[in-house]
């Protein structure tokens, strides 16, 4: 497992999981939050670190 900045994580996620990854980012955005890091294991996003968006 490795931790990646959210802007770099897409390079390490399996292509078939990209729609789910993009949905997680969009869901956080819709709630006024942002994903800032992602733990990825074997191409699978396992955990997202989320924080409130900075004004």
PyMOL commands that set and color helices and strands:
alter all, ss='L'
color gray80, all
select helices_A, chain A and resi 6-12+15-30
alter helices_A, ss='H'
color red, helices_A
select strands_A, chain A and resi 2-5+33-41+44-52
alter strands_A, ss='S'
color yellow, strands_A
deselect
rebuild
show_as cartoon
